[in-house]
Amino acid sequence: MIGEIPPHRSAEPSVEYAGEQEQIAASVRTSTGVPTRGSSWPGNCDRPAKGNSMYDTEDTPLTAERDTSEGGSLDFSSFMQRFADDMKGYVHAQRRYLTLHLTEKVSILMGKVMQQMVLFVALGMALLFLNIALALYLGDLLASRPLGFVVVAGFYLLLLGIFSLWWSNGGKDRFVIDRINDLNDNDD
């Protein structure tokens, strides 16, 4: 059955085991003033027995010279000094974290910019030579090479006009917001 104790075992620990456990708990209570897990304060009260801990206030008046658990005196100026040192360390750590985080963001951005630049230059060169070939071909069909270049240039002026209308009617804002979202999506 669940909860039953086998007949060869008793519910109470042996006297030797209980004595060892109490000795260990007592040594921990007297050295730190804090009960261990599973032990209780003597007499089941809220604090250790008199003389056993730093919480004993009946014999020691509340003064700045009272000892701490580390063995030093309880002094407001030393507390504030340690607090200030901890805060300086925290601020320094946060500054280093922010520097590393920004460095990571900038390096990711620079990598993307470099990739886009290489892609832009390669596609630009290919497009340039394709446009020259198209202008020469159209010039041969129209029996005038300069007219072939004018037709190709007119096509690109038409594309520029369409792009200008799109950019001025909210395309710029959507483009910038999309780039910001792309940068923030890399945080995951």
N, CA, C and O of each residue as an XYZ file, in Angstrom:
752
protein
N       0.829     -1.193      0.000
C       0.000      0.000      0.000
C       0.867      1.247      0.000
O       2.006      1.231      0.467
N       0.320      2.310     -0.522
C       1.037      3.573     -0.536
C       1.000      4.163      0.860
O      -0.053      4.203      1.496
N       2.144      4.618      1.337
C       2.213      5.263      2.642
C       2.511      4.307      3.774
O       2.793      4.753      4.886
N       2.459      3.001      3.533
C       2.769      2.047      4.593
C       4.266      1.874      4.719
O       4.996      1.961      3.732
N       4.718      1.629      5.932
C       6.135      1.396      6.194
C       6.338     -0.113      6.220
O       5.590     -0.836      6.878
N       7.356     -0.587      5.498
C       7.601     -2.027      5.512
C       7.864     -2.504      6.934
O       8.368     -1.732      7.750
N       7.538     -3.752      7.257
C       7.673     -4.256      8.621
C       9.113     -4.260      9.121
O       9.320     -4.157     10.330
N      10.113     -4.373      8.259
C      11.492     -4.425      8.709
C      12.073     -3.039      8.976
O      13.203     -2.936      9.452
N      11.319     -1.954      8.680
C      11.778     -0.578      8.914
C      10.819      0.096      9.870
O       9.626     -0.209      9.896
N      11.346      1.004     10.645
C      10.472      1.752     11.546
C      10.298      3.163     11.018
O      11.076      3.620     10.180
N       9.280      3.850     11.504
C       9.000      5.218     11.070
C       9.987      6.199     11.676
O      10.238      7.246     11.078
N      10.548      5.910     12.820
C      11.492      6.794     13.506
C      12.915      6.453     13.100
O      13.245      5.275     12.957
N      13.775      7.464     12.908
C      15.175      7.166     12.607
C      15.849      6.577     13.843
O      15.380      6.745     14.968
N      16.950      5.890     13.604
C      17.664      5.289     14.731
C      18.205      6.374     15.637
O      18.348      7.521     15.214
N      18.504      6.031     16.865
C      19.007      6.995     17.847
C      20.348      7.544     17.392
O      20.613      8.736     17.546
N      21.185      6.701     16.841
C      22.492      7.155     16.382
C      22.343      8.159     15.246
O      23.000      9.200     15.245
N      21.488      7.856     14.287
C      21.269      8.741     13.152
C      20.682     10.077     13.611
O      21.123     11.131     13.154
N      19.718     10.048     14.485
C      19.098     11.274     14.989
C      20.123     12.110     15.736
O      20.108     13.337     15.635
N      21.025     11.460     16.493
C      22.046     12.206     17.224
C      23.020     12.889     16.280
O      23.393     14.038     16.511
N      23.441     12.201     15.215
C      24.343     12.797     14.234
C      23.680     13.974     13.535
O      24.306     15.013     13.325
N      22.426     13.810     13.179
C      21.701     14.877     12.487
C      21.581     16.107     13.381
O      21.756     17.229     12.907
N      21.290     15.917     14.647
C      21.156     17.053     15.559
C      22.501     17.738     15.779
O      22.548     18.962     15.897
N      23.598     16.978     15.838
C      24.921     17.586     16.000
C      25.269     18.445     14.793
O      25.779     19.554     14.944
N      24.995     17.938     13.598
C      25.290     18.714     12.387
C      24.432     19.964     12.352
O      24.940     21.047     12.064
N      23.160     19.843     12.634
C      22.268     21.008     12.618
C      22.686     22.020     13.669
O      22.638     23.223     13.413
N      23.092     21.568     14.836
C      23.498     22.494     15.895
C      24.772     23.224     15.512
O      24.907     24.418     15.782
N      25.723     22.514     14.879
C      26.963     23.191     14.493
C      26.696     24.226     13.406
O      27.315     25.290     13.398
N      25.788     23.924     12.498
C      25.447     24.898     11.467
C      24.726     26.088     12.080
O      24.995     27.232     11.713
N      23.801     25.829     13.021
C      23.073     26.929     13.656
C      24.013     27.832     14.428
O      23.866     29.053     14.372
N      24.951     27.285     15.131
C      25.826     28.124     15.949
C      26.848     28.851     15.090
O      27.282     29.942     15.461
N      27.248     28.288     13.957
C      28.252     28.975     13.147
C      27.637     30.043     12.250
O      28.270     31.068     11.998
N      26.427     29.828     11.767
C      25.825     30.801     10.847
C      24.615     31.508     11.415
O      24.245     32.582     10.941
N      23.994     30.925     12.420
C      22.795     31.541     12.962
C      21.566     31.247     12.155
O      20.504     31.810     12.421
N      21.677     30.375     11.168
C      20.553     30.067     10.303
C      20.296     28.571     10.374
O      21.234     27.783     10.251
N      19.059     28.164     10.568
C      18.791     26.732     10.615
C      18.967     26.097      9.254
O      18.821     26.753      8.222
N      19.280     24.822      9.261
C      19.427     24.100      8.005
C      18.072     23.594      7.551
O      17.093     23.648      8.295
N      18.027     23.108      6.333
C      16.791     22.559      5.792
C      16.398     21.338      6.618
O      17.219     20.452      6.856
N      15.178     21.297      7.039
C      14.701     20.166      7.814
C      14.886     20.324      9.313
O      14.296     19.569     10.086
N      15.684     21.278      9.738
C      15.834     21.486     11.181
C      14.971     22.669     11.589
O      14.441     23.381     10.736
N      14.837     22.871     12.855
C      14.019     23.986     13.315
C      14.790     24.741     14.385
O      15.784     24.248     14.917
N      14.320     25.942     14.694
C      14.936     26.715     15.763
C      14.671     25.994     17.092
O      13.639     25.340     17.241
N      15.584     26.108     18.047
C      15.358     25.472     19.351
C      14.067     25.978     19.972
O      13.806     27.181     19.993
N      13.278     25.069     20.467
C      12.031     25.453     21.124
C      10.957     25.869     20.144
O       9.940     26.428     20.555
N      11.151     25.616     18.862
C      10.184     25.987     17.827
C       9.770     27.449     17.896
O       8.593     27.778     17.743
N      10.736     28.319     18.126
C      10.442     29.754     18.131
C      10.875     30.357     16.809
O      11.358     29.645     15.928
N      10.709     31.646     16.665
C      10.987     32.299     15.396
C      12.451     32.628     15.185
O      12.822     32.988     14.067
N      13.298     32.526     16.182
C      14.710     32.846     16.022
C      15.543     31.850     16.807
O      14.996     31.095     17.611
N      16.839     31.828     16.596
C      17.678     30.860     17.286
C      17.712     31.100     18.791
O      17.322     32.154     19.294
N      18.188     30.094     19.471
C      18.321     30.220     20.921
C      19.282     31.349     21.256
O      20.117     31.718     20.429
N      19.174     31.900     22.453
C      19.976     33.032     22.892
C      21.469     32.708     22.767
O      21.943     31.673     23.236
N      22.191     33.627     22.119
C      23.617     33.457     21.974
C      24.019     32.655     20.756
O      25.214     32.483     20.513
N      23.077     32.161     19.987
C      23.419     31.307     18.862
C      23.542     32.040     17.535
O      24.001     31.440     16.562
N      23.159     33.290     17.450
C      23.192     33.884     16.127
C      23.349     35.381     16.179
O      23.373     36.009     17.237
N      23.454     35.923     14.982
C      23.558     37.369     14.843
C      22.205     38.042     15.049
O      22.134     39.268     15.127
N      21.123     37.251     15.138
C      19.793     37.814     15.317
C      19.448     38.044     16.787
O      18.390     38.593     17.093
N      20.302     37.643     17.671
C      20.041     37.762     19.101
C      20.183     39.221     19.505
O      21.292     39.755     19.497
N      19.093     39.870     19.854
C      19.124     41.297     20.168
C      18.997     41.582     21.655
O      19.057     42.745     22.053
N      18.826     40.568     22.485
C      18.619     40.830     23.914
C      19.915     41.233     24.597
O      19.887     42.073     25.495
N      21.065     40.656     24.199
C      22.332     40.980     24.850
C      23.071     42.108     24.150
O      23.819     42.842     24.795
N      22.876     42.262     22.839
C      23.636     43.232     22.069
C      22.731     44.401     21.705
O      21.699     44.204     21.064
N      23.106     45.621     22.106
C      22.284     46.778     21.715
C      22.431     47.045     20.210
O      23.436     46.682     19.599
N      21.436     47.671     19.642
C      21.482     48.004     18.235
C      22.355     49.237     18.045
O      21.896     50.369     18.196
N      23.608     49.002     17.714
C      24.545     50.095     17.466
C      25.251     49.837     16.151
O      25.116     48.769     15.554
N      26.001     50.824     15.711
C      26.732     50.687     14.468
C      27.910     49.735     14.617
O      28.442     49.274     13.608
N      28.334     49.425     15.829
C      29.480     48.553     16.038
C      29.106     47.078     16.081
O      29.979     46.238     16.299
N      27.880     46.747     15.888
C      27.428     45.368     15.934
C      28.076     44.557     14.816
O      28.247     45.076     13.713
N      28.442     43.300     15.068
C      29.129     42.478     14.081
C      28.147     41.917     13.065
O      26.987     41.640     13.372
N      28.650     41.760     11.841
C      27.868     41.125     10.787
C      28.215     39.652     10.726
O      29.114     39.191     11.431
N      27.521     38.924      9.903
C      27.788     37.491      9.790
C      29.154     37.221      9.165
O      29.700     36.133      9.349
N      29.727     38.189      8.425
C      31.044     38.021      7.829
C      32.164     38.314      8.815
O      33.333     38.097      8.497
N      31.837     38.794      9.989
C      32.853     39.071     10.982
C      33.228     40.542     11.068
O      33.934     40.928     11.999
N      32.793     41.364     10.152
C      33.109     42.788     10.186
C      32.054     43.545     10.954
O      31.023     42.990     11.335
N      32.316     44.803     11.176
C      31.341     45.601     11.910
C      30.274     46.120     10.959
O      30.525     46.339      9.774
N      29.075     46.312     11.506
C      27.956     46.823     10.735
C      28.070     48.338     10.736
O      27.743     49.001     11.720
N      28.540     48.877      9.613
C      28.800     50.306      9.519
C      28.108     50.827      8.263
O      28.271     50.261      7.182
N      27.336     51.902      8.406
C      26.590     52.440      7.276
C      27.522     52.916      6.179
O      27.232     52.720      4.999
N      28.634     53.538      6.541
C      29.553     54.044      5.517
C      30.190     52.895      4.729
O      30.360     53.002      3.515
N      30.542     51.804      5.406
C      31.110     50.671      4.662
C      30.032     50.019      3.795
O      30.321     49.558      2.691
N      28.790     49.978      4.289
C      27.693     49.455      3.483
C      27.510     50.302      2.225
O      27.385     49.769      1.122
N      27.497     51.613      2.397
C      27.309     52.507      1.249
C      28.494     52.418      0.295
O      28.314     52.510     -0.920
N      29.709     52.240      0.828
C      30.879     52.099     -0.027
C      30.777     50.827     -0.873
O      31.052     50.843     -2.072
N      30.375     49.722     -0.226
C      30.206     48.481     -0.967
C      29.079     48.612     -1.985
O      29.179     48.106     -3.103
N      28.008     49.293     -1.591
C      26.891     49.507     -2.507
C      27.342     50.339     -3.709
O      27.008     50.014     -4.848
N      28.098     51.408     -3.459
C      28.601     52.258     -4.542
C      29.538     51.461     -5.451
O      29.482     51.605     -6.672
N      30.400     50.621     -4.866
C      31.292     49.795     -5.671
C      30.495     48.816     -6.524
O      30.817     48.605     -7.693
N      29.457     48.218     -5.942
C      28.614     47.300     -6.704
C      27.905     48.016     -7.843
O      27.809     47.486     -8.949
N      27.413     49.206     -7.579
C      26.727     49.969     -8.621
C      27.697     50.369     -9.726
O      27.345     50.324    -10.905
N      28.923     50.761     -9.354
C      29.926     51.098    -10.368
C      30.232     49.877    -11.229
O      30.352     49.984    -12.449
N      30.357     48.725    -10.592
C      30.599     47.498    -11.339
C      29.439     47.173    -12.262
O      29.642     46.752    -13.401
N      28.225     47.368    -11.771
C      27.042     47.112    -12.592
C      27.004     48.051    -13.797
O      26.749     47.614    -14.919
N      27.256     49.331    -13.568
C      27.241     50.307    -14.662
C      28.334     49.968    -15.673
O      28.112     50.040    -16.882
N      29.520     49.597    -15.173
C      30.614     49.232    -16.067
C      30.239     47.997    -16.901
O      30.501     47.954    -18.103
N      29.634     47.009    -16.263
C      29.225     45.796    -16.981
C      28.149     46.120    -18.014
O      28.177     45.587    -19.124
N      27.208     46.983    -17.660
C      26.162     47.363    -18.615
C      26.754     48.128    -19.797
O      26.332     47.942    -20.939
N      27.728     48.982    -19.520
C      28.370     49.740    -20.592
C      29.102     48.790    -21.542
O      29.027     48.948    -22.760
N      29.806     47.810    -20.986
C      30.503     46.830    -21.826
C      29.508     46.000    -22.638
O      29.737     45.713    -23.812
N      28.403     45.620    -21.997
C      27.381     44.857    -22.716
C      26.813     45.680    -23.866
O      26.661     45.178    -24.980
N      26.497     46.950    -23.593
C      25.955     47.815    -24.634
C      26.958     47.998    -25.766
O      26.582     47.994    -26.938
N      28.241     48.158    -25.418
C      29.270     48.300    -26.438
C      29.355     47.046    -27.299
O      29.431     47.133    -28.525
N      29.343     45.888    -26.661
C      29.396     44.640    -27.420
C      28.145     44.454    -28.273
O      28.231     44.001    -29.414
N      26.988     44.803    -27.723
C      25.735     44.672    -28.465
C      25.740     45.596    -29.682
O      25.359     45.183    -30.777
N      26.169     46.837    -29.495
C      26.218     47.772    -30.620
C      27.251     47.340    -31.651
O      27.027     47.470    -32.855
N      28.391     46.824    -31.176
C      29.404     46.342    -32.107
C      28.851     45.202    -32.949
O      29.099     45.133    -34.153
N      28.100     44.311    -32.314
C      27.491     43.213    -33.052
C      26.508     43.741    -34.092
O      26.507     43.292    -35.238
N      25.668     44.700    -33.686
C      24.686     45.256    -34.619
C      25.371     45.949    -35.798
O      24.977     45.762    -36.949
N      26.399     46.750    -35.503
C      27.094     47.483    -36.563
C      27.800     46.510    -37.502
O      27.785     46.700    -38.718
N      28.417     45.471    -36.945
C      29.114     44.513    -37.817
C      28.121     43.753    -38.689
O      28.416     43.478    -39.852
N      26.963     43.411    -38.158
C      25.935     42.755    -38.982
C      25.474     43.703    -40.082
O      25.322     43.300    -41.235
N      25.253     44.969    -39.719
C      24.827     45.957    -40.697
C      25.893     46.167    -41.771
O      25.572     46.247    -42.956
N      27.155     46.256    -41.360
C      28.228     46.450    -42.331
C      28.351     45.240    -43.259
O      28.615     45.396    -44.451
N      28.162     44.054    -42.724
C      28.185     42.863    -43.570
C      27.082     42.889    -44.609
O      27.300     42.546    -45.771
N      25.894     43.300    -44.181
C      24.777     43.391    -45.129
C      25.022     44.473    -46.172
O      24.720     44.286    -47.351
N      25.573     45.612    -45.733
C      25.853     46.703    -46.678
C      26.890     46.260    -47.696
O      26.750     46.525    -48.890
N      27.938     45.582    -47.221
C      28.986     45.115    -48.137
C      28.415     44.102    -49.139
O      28.740     44.146    -50.326
N      27.579     43.211    -48.663
C      26.957     42.226    -49.545
C      26.099     42.936    -50.592
O      26.151     42.598    -51.775
N      25.317     43.913    -50.157
C      24.456     44.636    -51.088
C      25.282     45.443    -52.093
O      24.913     45.545    -53.263
N      26.400     46.014    -51.635
C      27.242     46.797    -52.552
C      27.847     45.908    -53.636
O      27.848     46.276    -54.811
N      28.357     44.746    -53.249
C      28.933     43.833    -54.236
C      27.861     43.390    -55.223
O      28.101     43.349    -56.429
N      26.690     43.062    -54.714
C      25.590     42.663    -55.578
C      25.187     43.804    -56.518
O      24.940     43.585    -57.703
N      25.124     45.026    -55.973
C      24.749     46.190    -56.774
C      25.766     46.457    -57.872
O      25.386     46.720    -59.013
N      27.053     46.393    -57.545
C      28.091     46.663    -58.553
C      28.068     45.591    -59.633
O      28.153     45.909    -60.819
N      27.953     44.320    -59.237
C      27.945     43.237    -60.229
C      26.724     43.347    -61.143
O      26.831     43.234    -62.364
N      25.559     43.571    -60.523
C      24.358     43.709    -61.358
C      24.409     44.981    -62.197
O      23.922     44.995    -63.328
N      24.987     46.037    -61.662
C      25.111     47.291    -62.417
C      25.990     47.136    -63.644
O      25.674     47.642    -64.721
N      27.102     46.428    -63.466
C      27.994     46.212    -64.612
C      27.290     45.339    -65.670
O      27.366     45.624    -66.866
N      26.619     44.296    -65.226
C      25.910     43.438    -66.175
C      24.813     44.223    -66.895
O      24.636     44.100    -68.107
N      24.080     45.034    -66.122
C      23.007     45.831    -66.724
C      23.564     46.867    -67.691
O      22.953     47.134    -68.726
N      24.707     47.451    -67.374
C      25.327     48.441    -68.258
C      25.662     47.813    -69.613
O      25.322     48.356    -70.664
N      26.327     46.673    -69.567
C      26.705     46.045    -70.840
C      25.487     45.518    -71.597
O      25.472     45.556    -72.827
N      24.483     45.034    -70.900
C      23.256     44.619    -71.580
C      22.552     45.805    -72.217
O      21.999     45.680    -73.310
N      22.562     46.957    -71.550
C      21.931     48.147    -72.128
C      22.697     48.655    -73.343
O      22.092     49.109    -74.314
N      24.007     48.581    -73.293
C      24.798     48.992    -74.470
C      24.492     48.058    -75.637
O      24.317     48.502    -76.771
N      24.430     46.762    -75.346
C      24.113     45.806    -76.411
C      22.705     46.057    -76.947
O      22.486     46.001    -78.157
N      21.742     46.336    -76.050
C      20.379     46.622    -76.505
C      20.333     47.892    -77.345
O      19.644     47.931    -78.364
N      21.061     48.941    -76.929
C      21.076     50.192    -77.688
C      21.697     49.974    -79.065
O      21.198     50.508    -80.056
N      22.777     49.196    -79.143
C      23.390     48.919    -80.448
C      22.449     48.103    -81.335
O      22.345     48.360    -82.534
N      21.770     47.129    -80.750
C      20.832     46.303    -81.517
C      19.668     47.155    -82.037
O      19.303     47.066    -83.209
N      19.078     47.998    -81.137
C      17.974     48.872    -81.573
C      18.452     49.891    -82.614
O      17.720     50.228    -83.545
N      19.676     50.370    -82.447
C      20.238     51.300    -83.447
C      20.368     50.646    -84.797
O      20.110     51.284    -85.818
N      20.764     49.378    -84.829
C      20.844     48.664    -86.108
C      19.460     48.450    -86.707
O      19.295     48.552    -87.923
N      18.455     48.154    -85.870
C      17.091     47.961    -86.375
C      16.494     49.276    -86.893
O      15.761     49.278    -87.882
N      16.807     50.390    -86.228
C      16.260     51.689    -86.606
C      17.151     52.425    -87.608
O      16.832     53.535    -88.034
N      18.237     51.817    -87.968
C      19.198     52.379    -88.921
C      19.877     53.630    -88.398
O      20.366     54.449    -89.177
N      19.910     53.781    -87.087
C      20.610     54.929    -86.484
C      21.023     54.524    -85.065
O      20.183     54.348    -84.182
N      22.334     54.381    -84.874
C      22.811     53.989    -83.545
C      22.451     55.017    -82.474
O      22.039     54.614    -81.386
N      22.583     56.315    -82.720
C      22.194     57.269    -81.663
C      20.719     57.131    -81.274
O      20.368     57.313    -80.109
N      19.863     56.813    -82.231
C      18.451     56.643    -81.920
C      18.228     55.423    -81.022
O      17.327     55.447    -80.184
N      19.005     54.381    -81.170
C      18.925     53.210    -80.299
C      19.262     53.580    -78.847
O      18.610     53.116    -77.912
N      20.298     54.428    -78.672
C      20.655     54.873    -77.312
C      19.569     55.779    -76.730
O      19.327     55.744    -75.524
N      18.914     56.588    -77.562
C      17.839     57.460    -77.087
C      16.653     56.620    -76.616
O      16.048     56.938    -75.592
N      16.312     55.566    -77.336
C      15.196     54.703    -76.938
C      15.485     54.047    -75.590
O      14.618     54.012    -74.717
N      16.688     53.533    -75.420
C      17.051     52.896    -74.145
C      17.035     53.933    -73.020
O      16.542     53.639    -71.931
N      17.559     55.132    -73.256
C      17.554     56.190    -72.243
C      16.124     56.610    -71.907
O      15.818     56.864    -70.742
N      15.245     56.687    -72.905
C      13.839     57.033    -72.666
C      13.161     56.001    -71.777
O      12.372     56.357    -70.901
N      13.466     54.716    -71.999
C      12.909     53.659    -71.154
C      13.324     53.874    -69.692
O      12.499     53.741    -68.788
N      14.581     54.201    -69.465
C      15.043     54.418    -68.096
C      14.484     55.711    -67.493
O      14.278     55.778    -66.281
N      14.239     56.727    -68.306
C      13.583     57.941    -67.794
C      12.149     57.636    -67.379
O      11.665     58.173    -66.383
N      11.468     56.782    -68.130
C      10.119     56.364    -67.762
C      10.135     55.608    -66.428
O       9.289     55.864    -65.570
N      11.084     54.683    -66.240
C      11.226     53.968    -64.962
C      11.521     54.931    -63.816
O      11.003     54.758    -62.713
N      12.349     55.943    -64.068
C      12.668     56.941    -63.046
C      11.418     57.720    -62.642
O      11.231     58.002    -61.459
N      10.572     58.071    -63.587
C       9.328     58.777    -63.269
C       8.390     57.933    -62.414
O       7.801     58.437    -61.458
N       8.247     56.653    -62.753
C       7.392     55.758    -61.961
C       7.938     55.619    -60.548
O       7.180     55.650    -59.579
N       9.264     55.465    -60.429
C       9.880     55.343    -59.105
C       9.678     56.617    -58.287
O       9.410     56.540    -57.088
N       9.800     57.779    -58.911
C       9.618     59.052    -58.192
C       8.203     59.185    -57.653
O       8.014     59.651    -56.529
N       7.202     58.784    -58.435
C       5.820     58.829    -57.960
C       5.614     57.888    -56.774
O       4.988     58.261    -55.782
N       6.138     56.676    -56.879
C       6.011     55.714    -55.781
C       6.717     56.209    -54.529
O       6.171     56.095    -53.432
N       7.921     56.757    -54.669
C       8.724     57.225    -53.530
C       8.041     58.387    -52.823
O       8.058     58.460    -51.594
N       7.445     59.289    -53.578
C       6.804     60.463    -52.956
C       5.438     60.128    -52.365
O       4.953     60.872    -51.513
N       4.810     59.050    -52.782
C       3.501     58.663    -52.251
C       3.587     57.612    -51.147
O       2.700     56.764    -51.044
N       4.614     57.645    -50.334
C       4.706     56.757    -49.177
C       5.679     55.610    -49.339
O       5.877     54.846    -48.395
N       6.280     55.463    -50.474
C       7.239     54.386    -50.680
C       8.478     54.542    -49.809
O       9.055     53.566    -49.329
N       8.874     55.813    -49.616
C      10.067     56.064    -48.796
C       9.838     55.603    -47.358
O      10.700     54.957    -46.762
N       8.676     55.937    -46.807
C       8.377     55.554    -45.421
C       8.312     54.032    -45.274
O       8.860     53.476    -44.322
N       7.661     53.376    -46.190
C       7.585     51.911    -46.128
C       8.971     51.279    -46.245
O       9.273     50.296    -45.567
N       9.802     51.847    -47.103
C      11.153     51.320    -47.285
C      11.970     51.461    -45.995
O      12.642     50.517    -45.580
N      11.913     52.625    -45.370
C      12.680     52.857    -44.140
C      12.164     51.965    -43.008
O      12.956     51.386    -42.264
N      10.854     51.856    -42.878
C      10.276     51.010    -41.820
C      10.652     49.542    -42.037
O      10.954     48.825    -41.083
N      10.632     49.102    -43.294
C      11.034     47.719    -43.584
C      12.492     47.471    -43.213
O      12.818     46.403    -42.694
N      13.374     48.433    -43.468
C      14.792     48.264    -43.106
C      14.960     48.225    -41.581
O      15.761     47.440    -41.072
N      14.222     49.054    -40.856
C      14.296     49.044    -39.389
C      13.787     47.720    -38.852
O      14.390     47.143    -37.947
N      12.688     47.235    -39.398
C      12.157     45.935    -38.969
C      13.127     44.804    -39.283
O      13.258     43.869    -38.494
N      13.808     44.873    -40.420
C      14.800     43.854    -40.762
C      15.928     43.828    -39.736
O      16.387     42.755    -39.345
N      16.371     44.994    -39.302
C      17.445     45.056    -38.304
C      16.964     44.518    -36.963
O      17.712     43.820    -36.278
N      15.728     44.828    -36.574
C      15.222     44.372    -35.284
C      14.842     42.905    -35.294
O      14.839     42.278    -34.235
N      14.526     42.336    -36.429
C      14.193     40.917    -36.506
C      15.396     40.029    -36.269
O      15.237     38.854    -35.939
N      16.593     40.562    -36.429
C      17.801     39.765    -36.208
C      18.102     39.546    -34.735
O      19.041     38.814    -34.421
N      17.344     40.152    -33.805
C      17.569     39.990    -32.371
C      17.149     38.617    -31.886
O      17.633     38.164    -30.849
N      16.268     37.943    -32.599
C      15.750     36.640    -32.141
C      16.808     35.592    -32.094
O      16.529     34.449    -31.730
